[in-house]
Amino acid sequence: MNKAKALTITYLTKATYASLNGSDKEVDNISSIKKIRKNDGKEYPYCSSQAVRRALREQLAVMGFKLSEGMAGEKEKGAATTKCEPQTYIDDDLFGFMNASADTIKRTSPVRVSPLVALTPYLGELDFATNYMSVSSGGNPNIFETEIHSGYYCGTILIELDRVGEKATGDKYELKLDNEQKAERVLALIDAVQNLWTVGRQSRFLSDISPKLVCASLMSVKNPIFMESIRVDDNDNIEVELIKNTISDFERQVIDYAIGERKGFFNKDTDEFMTLGDCFEKVRGWVRDTYSNK
């Protein structure tokens, strides 16, 4: 599998009662969620790629990896950065960094992440709540509302396998991992994806955004082929033909693929799809084989 250049995972999840990602307030007492207006004129909620990347980072920390600490920028009003030490820190390696000091140091992330976008539009639902914290100090209860949404969300992650643990010529940082270390970091990321859990707005809106359907492919090129290929019909059935056609269309570039679903989750199980657990195990096997054969 030396020709493997990338691993792409497109995943589908469902949020029954969620406010995944906050947006700018449109009204003082309403907490909005991020939304995008599509060409059908409807607004679709999304969880930003920054939020997804933060969620992956937090899972890596939960799994015992030490993360690169945030540091204030050296210049006045300069952007905060990490320690910029990818040899030591898994998140600096996988997610990249930039330190715009006098001698700029940057690493482009080998892990590309799309926003987690809803497949169903926002219907205007609001959660009504009251904050009584100010009452004890003589104030009035603070009444507020939060936008909420229920529906399927789809996201994509692409991992440049040939760039993990490696630096390009001229990069001004230390990074040279052996194949075992590279595999360890990518396998940890796969575990984080399988157990994806957003860290924002979970105190009142606990949501499970871990994958319920996964379309994964080991690629000889860098192309997130399944990114626009997952759809769910009005009866909660996956549109299987679109996924099959995608695999067929990119047959020359697909080294291997795996489609997994949470059995019993959707209206009807698909016989051609493996279980979600088996799918992730197959993906982990690709990672081990890719780095063991280099």
Residue pairs with C-beta under 8 A, 6 or more apart in sequence:
1 218
1 255
1 286
1 289
1 290
1 293
2 290
2 293
2 294
3 220
3 255
4 161
4 162
4 218
4 219
4 220
4 255
4 286
4 290
5 160
5 161
5 162
5 219
5 220
5 221
5 222
6 158
6 159
6 160
6 161
6 162
6 218
6 219
6 221
6 222
6 223
7 158
7 159
7 161
7 186
7 216
7 217
7 218
7 219
7 283
7 286
7 287
8 156
8 157
8 158
8 159
8 216
8 217
8 219
8 223
8 224
8 225
8 226
8 227
9 156
9 157
9 158
9 159
9 193
9 214
9 215
9 216
9 283
10 154
10 155
10 156
10 214
10 215
10 216
10 224
10 226
10 227
10 229
10 230
11 154
11 155
11 156
11 157
11 193
11 196
11 211
11 212
11 213
11 214
11 215
12 152
12 153
12 154
12 211
12 212
12 213
12 214
12 230
12 232
12 238
13 116
13 152
13 153
13 154
13 155
13 196
13 208
13 209
13 210
13 211
13 212
14 151
14 152
14 153
14 212
14 265
15 149
15 150
15 151
15 153
15 207
15 208
15 209
16 150
16 207
17 148
17 150
17 205
17 207
18 148
18 149
18 150
18 205
18 207
19 31
19 33
19 127
19 146
19 147
19 148
19 149
19 201
19 205
20 33
20 45
20 46
20 47
20 51
20 116
20 149
20 153
20 198
20 200
20 201
20 205
20 207
20 209
21 33
21 34
21 45
21 46
21 47
21 48
21 51
21 198
21 200
21 201
22 31
22 32
22 33
22 34
22 200
22 201
23 32
23 33
23 34
23 35
24 32
25 31
25 32
26 32
29 142
29 143
29 144
29 145
30 126
30 144
30 145
30 146
30 147
31 144
31 145
31 146
31 147
32 147
33 45
33 122
33 147
33 148
33 149
34 45
34 46
34 47
34 48
35 43
35 44
35 45
35 46
35 122
36 43
36 44
36 46
36 117
37 43
37 44
38 44
40 121
42 121
42 122
43 121
43 122
44 117
44 118
44 119
44 120
44 121
44 122
45 117
45 118
45 122
45 149
45 151
45 153
46 115
46 116
46 117
46 118
46 153
47 115
47 116
47 153
47 155
47 198
47 209
48 115
49 113
49 114
49 115
51 116
51 198
51 200
52 113
52 114
52 115
52 116
52 155
52 196
52 198
53 95
53 111
53 113
54 199
54 200
55 196
55 197
55 198
55 199
55 209
56 95
56 111
56 113
56 189
56 192
56 193
56 196
57 67
57 91
57 95
58 197
58 199
59 191
59 192
59 195
59 196
59 197
60 67
60 90
60 91
60 188
60 189
60 192
61 67
63 188
63 191
63 192
65 90
65 91
65 188
66 89
67 89
67 90
67 91
68 82
68 83
68 84
68 85
68 88
68 89
68 91
68 92
68 97
69 82
69 83
70 80
70 81
70 82
71 80
71 81
71 82
71 83
72 78
72 80
73 79
73 80
73 81
73 99
73 100
73 101
74 99
74 101
74 102
75 100
75 101
78 100
78 101
79 98
79 100
81 97
81 98
81 99
81 100
82 89
82 91
82 92
82 97
83 89
83 92
84 92
84 97
84 99
84 105
84 107
84 173
85 92
85 173
85 174
86 92
86 93
86 97
86 107
86 167
86 173
86 174
86 175
87 93
87 173
87 174
87 175
87 176
87 177
90 185
90 188
92 107
93 107
93 110
93 164
93 165
93 175
93 177
93 185
94 109
94 110
94 111
94 164
94 185
94 189
95 109
95 111
96 106
96 107
96 108
96 109
96 110
97 105
97 106
97 107
98 104
98 105
98 106
98 107
99 105
99 106
103 172
105 172
105 173
107 167
107 171
107 173
107 175
110 159
110 160
110 163
110 164
111 157
111 158
111 159
111 160
111 189
112 157
112 158
112 159
112 160
112 224
113 155
113 156
113 157
114 155
114 156
114 157
114 224
114 227
115 155
116 153
116 154
116 155
116 209
117 153
117 154
117 155
118 149
118 151
118 152
118 153
119 151
119 152
119 153
119 154
119 231
119 232
120 149
120 150
120 151
120 152
122 147
122 149
123 149
125 147
125 148
125 149
125 150
126 145
126 146
126 147
126 148
127 145
127 146
127 147
127 148
127 204
127 205
128 143
128 145
129 143
129 144
129 145
129 146
129 204
130 141
130 142
130 143
130 144
131 141
131 142
131 143
131 144
132 141
132 142
133 142
134 140
134 141
134 142
135 141
146 204
146 205
148 205
152 232
153 209
154 230
156 224
156 226
156 227
157 193
158 222
158 224
159 186
159 189
160 222
161 186
161 287
161 290
161 291
164 177
164 182
164 185
164 186
165 175
165 176
165 177
165 178
165 181
165 182
165 185
166 175
166 176
166 177
167 173
167 174
167 175
167 176
177 185
179 291
179 292
179 294
180 291
182 291
183 287
183 288
183 290
183 291
183 292
186 287
186 291
187 284
187 287
187 288
190 280
190 283
190 284
190 287
193 211
194 210
194 211
194 280
195 210
196 209
196 210
196 211
197 208
197 209
197 210
198 207
198 209
211 276
212 261
212 262
212 265
212 266
212 276
213 230
213 238
213 259
213 260
213 261
213 262
213 266
213 273
213 276
214 258
214 259
214 260
214 261
214 276
214 279
214 280
215 226
215 229
215 230
215 243
215 246
215 257
215 259
216 226
216 257
216 258
216 259
216 260
216 279
216 282
216 283
217 225
217 226
217 247
217 250
217 254
217 255
217 256
217 257
217 258
218 254
218 255
218 256
218 257
218 286
218 290
219 225
219 250
219 253
219 254
219 255
220 253
220 254
220 255
221 253
223 250
223 253
225 246
225 249
225 250
225 253
225 254
226 243
226 246
229 242
229 243
229 245
229 246
230 238
230 239
230 242
230 243
231 238
231 239
231 242
232 238
232 239
232 266
233 239
235 267
236 266
236 267
237 266
237 267
237 268
238 261
238 266
238 270
240 270
240 272
243 259
247 254
247 257
255 286
256 282
256 286
258 274
258 279
258 282
258 283
259 270
259 272
259 273
259 274
259 279
260 273
260 274
260 275
260 276
260 277
260 278
260 279
260 280
260 282
261 269
261 270
261 273
261 274
261 275
261 276
262 275
262 276
263 269
263 275
263 276
273 279
274 282
